[in-house]
Amino acid sequence: MTDLLAKHSFVELGARQRAKALLDAGSYRELIDPFQRVMSPWLSRQGVVPQADDGVVIAKGSIDGKPVVIAAIEGNFQGGSLGEVGGAKIAGALELAAEDNRKGIPTRAVLLLETGGVRLQEANLGLAAIADIHAAIVDLRQYQPVIGVVAGSVGCFGGMSIAAGLCSYLVVTREARLGLNGPQVIEQEAGLEEYDSRDRPFIWSLTGGEQRFNSALADRYVADDVAEIQQTVSALLQKGLPTQQRSRQADYYLARLAELDATPQIDPATVRALYQGERS
């Protein structure tokens, strides 16, 4: 009971609080903060109240005394969806971090991913912004690790699940979910018999953090605790660049998938078994 009370939930924090929790004390500095009123010009035209930071917090600071930029998505605003402005903030921050590295300033990046993907109200503008984020991650990770953290409770879906896959390292909790399509979308398109979005144990058994870690799609599986997540992010940043980026391992994953017999219904345990002994 004492250990439980000593833990400080990361999932229960907002985007701004999460960013502050990861940075060295006193080093937090927000870029394009809410007082600058840079927000989506499209939402109000569709009867949606915009948010002053467009649901994305960009913070510069340090971890272990070394420069870091953090992009944190606020899952409580429009389901963490990304539009033109929020996506541009993340892409711009990553692009500037890459420029820092080309100038000899070793700036790393941490992405706090709490997002359903593209904001439907902004359609192609949001998709273009997410594509810019993908390109910026690939550029920056040549120089420094890009750490993705999926904590919960929204999860990480859509185009931003691809961003998670492009990260040098991915950290997940038990509460996390990660998938290209969200449960409601799959149910809508494939039917209730294929995927019941209300069956929470079923959903987490397929796309939950523990399953994604055990099937080699995430690098660290941690408790929902601020101190543990901070220590894990710090350790991964100190580890430096991976020997091979996950997105460069297509042949490895295709070979694993080829080993599956898709004739019967595949269960999560069968998928996990493919990756036993693969964890470094």
C-alpha positions as CSV (number, residue, x, y, z in Angstrom):
1,M,0.0,0.0,0.0
2,T,2.9,2.4,0.8
3,D,4.5,1.7,-2.6
4,L,1.2,2.4,-4.3
5,L,0.6,5.7,-2.5
6,A,4.2,6.8,-3.3
7,K,3.6,6.5,-7.1
8,H,2.6,9.6,-9.1
9,S,0.4,8.8,-12.1
10,F,1.7,10.0,-15.5
11,V,-1.5,9.1,-17.3
12,E,-3.5,11.5,-15.1
13,L,-1.4,14.5,-16.0
14,G,-2.2,16.9,-18.8
15,A,0.2,17.5,-21.7
16,R,1.9,20.5,-20.1
17,Q,2.3,18.7,-16.8
18,R,3.8,15.7,-18.5
19,A,6.4,17.8,-20.3
20,K,7.4,19.5,-17.1
21,A,7.6,16.2,-15.2
22,L,10.2,14.9,-17.7
23,L,12.5,17.9,-17.8
24,D,15.1,18.9,-15.3
25,A,13.7,21.1,-12.6
26,G,13.7,24.8,-13.6
27,S,14.6,24.1,-17.3
28,Y,11.1,24.2,-18.7
29,R,10.5,26.9,-21.4
30,E,7.4,26.7,-23.6
31,L,7.5,27.8,-27.2
32,I,4.4,29.3,-28.9
33,D,2.5,29.2,-25.6
34,P,-1.3,29.7,-25.3
35,F,-0.8,33.5,-24.7
36,Q,0.4,33.8,-28.3
37,R,-3.1,32.6,-29.4
38,V,-1.8,30.5,-32.3
39,M,-4.7,28.2,-32.9
40,S,-6.7,26.5,-35.6
41,P,-8.5,28.9,-37.9
42,W,-10.9,26.1,-39.1
43,L,-12.6,24.8,-36.0
44,S,-14.7,27.8,-35.1
45,R,-16.1,27.8,-38.7
46,Q,-17.5,24.4,-38.0
47,G,-19.0,25.2,-34.6
48,V,-16.1,23.7,-32.6
49,V,-14.5,25.8,-29.8
50,P,-10.7,26.1,-30.5
51,Q,-8.0,25.9,-27.9
52,A,-5.3,28.5,-27.5
53,D,-2.4,26.1,-28.0
54,D,-4.3,23.9,-30.5
55,G,-3.9,20.9,-28.1
56,V,-0.1,20.7,-28.6
57,V,2.6,21.8,-26.0
58,I,6.1,22.4,-27.3
59,A,8.7,22.8,-24.5
60,K,12.5,23.2,-24.5
61,G,14.6,22.3,-21.6
62,S,17.1,19.7,-20.5
63,I,17.3,16.1,-19.3
64,D,20.4,15.3,-17.3
65,G,21.7,18.7,-18.3
66,K,21.5,18.1,-22.0
67,P,19.2,20.0,-24.4
68,V,15.8,18.4,-25.2
69,V,12.7,19.5,-27.0
70,I,9.4,17.9,-25.9
71,A,6.2,17.8,-28.0
72,A,3.2,16.8,-25.9
73,I,-0.3,16.2,-27.3
74,E,-3.2,17.0,-25.1
75,G,-5.6,14.0,-25.3
76,N,-8.4,15.9,-23.6
77,F,-8.8,18.3,-26.5
78,Q,-10.5,16.8,-29.5
79,G,-9.2,13.4,-28.6
80,G,-5.7,14.5,-29.2
81,S,-6.4,14.9,-32.9
82,L,-3.8,16.8,-35.0
83,G,-4.7,19.6,-37.4
84,E,-2.7,22.1,-39.4
85,V,-1.5,24.2,-36.5
86,G,-0.7,21.5,-33.9
87,G,1.0,19.4,-36.5
88,A,3.1,22.3,-37.7
89,K,4.2,23.0,-34.2
90,I,5.5,19.5,-33.7
91,A,7.1,19.3,-37.2
92,G,8.7,22.7,-36.7
93,A,10.2,21.8,-33.3
94,L,11.7,18.6,-34.7
95,E,13.1,20.5,-37.7
96,L,14.7,23.1,-35.5
97,A,16.2,20.3,-33.3
98,A,17.8,18.8,-36.5
99,E,19.2,22.2,-37.4
100,D,20.6,22.5,-33.9
101,N,22.5,19.2,-34.4
102,R,23.8,20.4,-37.8
103,K,25.2,23.4,-35.9
104,G,26.8,21.3,-33.2
105,I,24.1,21.6,-30.6
106,P,23.1,18.0,-29.6
107,T,19.3,18.5,-29.2
108,R,17.3,15.4,-28.6
109,A,13.5,15.0,-28.8
110,V,10.7,13.3,-26.8
111,L,7.2,12.9,-28.2
112,L,4.3,12.4,-25.8
113,L,1.8,10.7,-28.0
114,E,-1.8,10.9,-26.8
115,T,-3.7,11.1,-30.1
116,G,-6.4,9.6,-32.3
117,G,-4.5,10.8,-35.4
118,V,-5.6,13.4,-37.9
119,R,-8.3,15.9,-37.0
120,L,-11.2,15.1,-39.2
121,Q,-12.4,18.7,-39.3
122,E,-9.1,19.6,-41.0
123,A,-8.8,16.6,-43.2
124,N,-6.0,17.0,-45.8
125,L,-4.3,19.9,-43.9
126,G,-3.9,17.6,-40.9
127,L,-2.7,14.7,-43.0
128,A,-0.1,17.0,-44.6
129,A,1.1,18.2,-41.2
130,I,1.5,14.6,-40.0
131,A,3.5,13.7,-43.1
132,D,5.8,16.7,-42.2
133,I,6.2,15.2,-38.7
134,H,7.2,11.8,-40.2
135,A,9.8,13.5,-42.3
136,A,11.2,15.5,-39.4
137,I,11.5,12.5,-37.2
138,V,13.5,10.6,-39.9
139,D,15.7,13.7,-40.3
140,L,16.4,14.2,-36.6
141,R,17.0,10.6,-35.7
142,Q,20.1,10.6,-37.9
143,Y,21.8,12.7,-35.2
144,Q,20.0,12.0,-31.9
145,P,17.4,9.6,-30.5
146,V,13.8,10.5,-30.8
147,I,11.8,8.9,-27.9
148,G,8.1,8.3,-28.2
149,V,6.0,7.8,-25.0
150,V,2.5,6.3,-25.2
151,A,1.0,6.4,-21.8
152,G,-2.8,6.5,-22.0
153,S,-5.7,7.0,-21.8
154,V,-6.4,8.0,-25.4
155,G,-3.7,5.9,-27.0
156,C,-1.9,6.5,-30.3
157,F,-3.7,5.8,-33.6
158,G,-3.9,6.9,-37.2
159,G,-1.0,8.7,-38.8
160,M,0.6,9.3,-35.5
161,S,0.9,5.6,-34.9
162,I,3.3,5.7,-37.9
163,A,5.2,8.5,-36.1
164,A,5.5,6.2,-33.1
165,G,6.9,3.5,-35.3
166,L,9.5,5.9,-36.7
167,C,10.8,6.9,-33.2
168,S,14.2,5.6,-32.2
169,Y,12.7,4.1,-29.0
170,L,9.1,3.7,-27.9
171,V,8.0,3.5,-24.3
172,V,4.5,2.2,-23.4
173,T,2.5,1.6,-20.2
174,R,-0.1,-1.0,-19.4
175,E,-2.7,1.6,-20.0
176,A,-1.4,2.5,-23.5
177,R,-2.9,1.4,-26.8
178,L,-1.2,1.6,-30.2
179,G,-2.7,0.8,-33.6
180,L,-3.1,2.2,-37.0
181,N,-6.9,2.2,-36.7
182,G,-8.9,2.8,-33.5
183,P,-11.4,0.3,-32.2
184,Q,-14.5,2.2,-33.2
185,V,-13.2,2.6,-36.8
186,I,-12.5,-1.1,-37.1
187,E,-15.9,-2.0,-35.7
188,Q,-17.6,0.4,-38.1
189,E,-15.8,-1.0,-41.2
190,A,-15.5,-4.7,-40.3
191,G,-18.6,-5.2,-38.1
192,L,-19.2,-6.0,-34.5
193,E,-18.4,-9.7,-34.9
194,E,-14.9,-8.9,-36.1
195,Y,-14.1,-6.2,-33.5
196,D,-16.2,-5.2,-30.5
197,S,-15.0,-1.7,-29.5
198,R,-16.7,-2.1,-26.0
199,D,-14.8,-5.3,-25.2
200,R,-11.9,-3.6,-23.3
201,P,-10.0,-6.8,-22.3
202,F,-10.1,-7.9,-26.0
203,I,-8.9,-4.5,-27.2
204,W,-6.0,-4.4,-24.8
205,S,-5.0,-8.0,-25.6
206,L,-4.5,-6.9,-29.2
207,T,-3.3,-3.3,-29.1
208,G,-2.4,-2.7,-25.4
209,G,1.0,-1.6,-24.2
210,E,2.0,-5.0,-22.8
211,Q,1.1,-6.8,-26.1
212,R,2.9,-4.3,-28.2
213,F,6.0,-4.7,-26.0
214,N,5.9,-8.5,-26.1
215,S,5.5,-8.4,-29.9
216,A,8.6,-6.2,-30.3
217,L,6.7,-3.0,-31.4
218,A,7.8,-1.1,-28.3
219,D,11.1,-1.0,-26.5
220,R,10.2,-0.4,-22.9
221,Y,7.2,-1.4,-20.8
222,V,6.8,0.6,-17.7
223,A,4.4,1.3,-14.9
224,D,2.2,4.4,-14.9
225,D,4.6,6.3,-12.6
226,V,6.2,9.7,-13.3
227,A,9.5,8.8,-11.8
228,E,9.8,5.5,-13.7
229,I,8.9,7.0,-17.0
230,Q,11.3,9.9,-16.4
231,Q,14.1,7.4,-15.5
232,T,13.3,5.3,-18.6
233,V,13.4,8.3,-21.0
234,S,16.6,9.5,-19.4
235,A,18.2,6.0,-19.8
236,L,17.2,5.7,-23.5
237,L,18.5,9.2,-24.3
238,Q,21.8,8.2,-22.7
239,K,21.8,5.0,-24.7
240,G,22.1,7.0,-27.9
241,L,21.0,5.9,-31.4
242,P,19.9,2.3,-31.8
243,T,22.0,-0.1,-33.9
244,Q,19.1,-0.2,-36.4
245,Q,15.9,1.8,-36.5
246,R,12.7,-0.3,-36.2
247,S,11.4,1.2,-39.4
248,R,14.4,-0.2,-41.2
249,Q,13.6,-3.8,-40.1
250,A,10.7,-4.5,-42.5
251,D,12.3,-7.8,-43.6
252,Y,12.5,-9.0,-40.0
253,Y,8.8,-8.3,-39.3
254,L,7.7,-9.7,-42.6
255,A,9.6,-12.9,-41.9
256,R,7.9,-13.2,-38.5
257,L,4.4,-12.6,-40.0
258,A,5.2,-15.3,-42.6
259,E,5.6,-17.8,-39.7
260,L,2.0,-17.3,-38.6
261,D,-0.7,-19.7,-39.7
262,A,-3.6,-17.5,-40.6
263,T,-6.1,-20.3,-41.2
264,P,-7.4,-20.4,-37.6
265,Q,-8.2,-17.3,-35.6
266,I,-4.8,-15.9,-34.4
267,D,-4.7,-15.1,-30.7
268,P,-2.4,-12.6,-28.9
269,A,-0.4,-15.4,-27.2
270,T,0.6,-16.8,-30.6
271,V,1.9,-13.5,-31.7
272,R,3.9,-13.0,-28.5
273,A,5.4,-16.4,-28.9
274,L,7.0,-15.4,-32.2
275,Y,9.1,-12.8,-30.4
276,Q,10.3,-14.7,-27.4
277,G,14.0,-14.3,-26.9
278,E,14.1,-11.3,-29.3
279,R,14.1,-8.6,-26.6
280,S,17.5,-7.0,-26.1
